Amino acid sequence: MRWRLDREWPALAALAALYLFLAIWAPGFYGLGNLKDLALANMSVLLVAAGMTLVIVIGQIDISVGSLFAVTSVACGALVKGGMPLWLMPFAAVLIGAALGSINGGLISFVRAPSIVVTLATMIVWRESLRWSTGGAWVEDLPANFQWFGLGQQDGQAAIVVVALILFVLFWWASENLSAFRAIYATGSDSEAARLAGIPVKRVLFAVFVLMGALTGVAAVLNAVRFSDVPANSGMNLELKAIAAVVVGGAPITGGRGSLLGTLIGVLLLGSIAPALTFLGVNPYWEKAIQGVIILATVLFDAIRTRREKHLAFA
């Protein structure tokens, strides 16, 4: 893997400063229980943000992932309640997520509709359809082995974290080594140049949204099994968390650049703020404000850096 820190270092520096500050003023933050809760709370965000990285790299946006997450969670819960073997649930989640992602991808790549409009529409359609079909009710009376995949709380928690990290590492490796991912970066940098170079731009764009849906499906399953019931309103604001993590990690919203290393740093930084405030005795309502300041600082820093790069290029 190639470790590139040219765009990730501001977020990495902020994360290191935060963790150093906590080590001095709130060492309880590093307790095993808190670190476990921190990992469990952010595994789903990490997987969704990994897919969102590619969406943003290719110059698009997907704000429907929260609704897709909810639909997949409820669908998998209903399927298991209806008698589907538990071991089939992850595969069902991937298929459902990929199918919903393909709708976004088809409209964006082949119909050429703007991604912000398409995913805004599907976000509303899927969330409202779910609310209409369930009446807002949770999926209850699930089999006893649904929660934690039947492994028990301790082993189940470890399994969720390990599976999510393995998937993320594999995805990271693929992004650094496979030609298919290089086609994504080439398309995001200059779609017309990529087309002239023989890259099937439309199919690449379509595949990115299908992959986004599949990863969201996996994230939905890993989150759903943490509880004995499946809420119909899960995934609220998930799209904002994922997009924020990618941007904080150094990926410009205009596309063409970005890395999963940066996304990992962004997830860790933004996800650590709430528990850090708790251990520091600060009102947790400051969490969103601090996250907003971090995001704004990242965007301003990127704008200044981009302007400087253009100035040097024409100097």
Secondary structure, 3 states (H helix, E strand, C coil): CCCCCCCCHHHHHHHHHHHHHHHHHCHHHHCHHHHHHHHHHHHHHHHHHHHHHHHHHCCCCCCCHHHHHHHHHHHHHHHHHCCCCHHHHHHHHHHHHHHHHHHHHHHHHCCCCCHHHHHHHHHHHHHHHHHHHHCCCCECCCCCCCHHHHCCHHHHHHHHHHHHHHHHHHHHHHHHHCHHHHHHHHHHHCHHHHHHCCCCHHHHHHHHHHHHHHHHHHHHHHHHCCCCCECCCCCCCHHHHHHHHHHHCCCCCCCCCCCHHHHHHHHHHHHHHHHHHHHHCCCCCHHHHHHHHHHHHHHHHHHHHHHHHHHHHHC
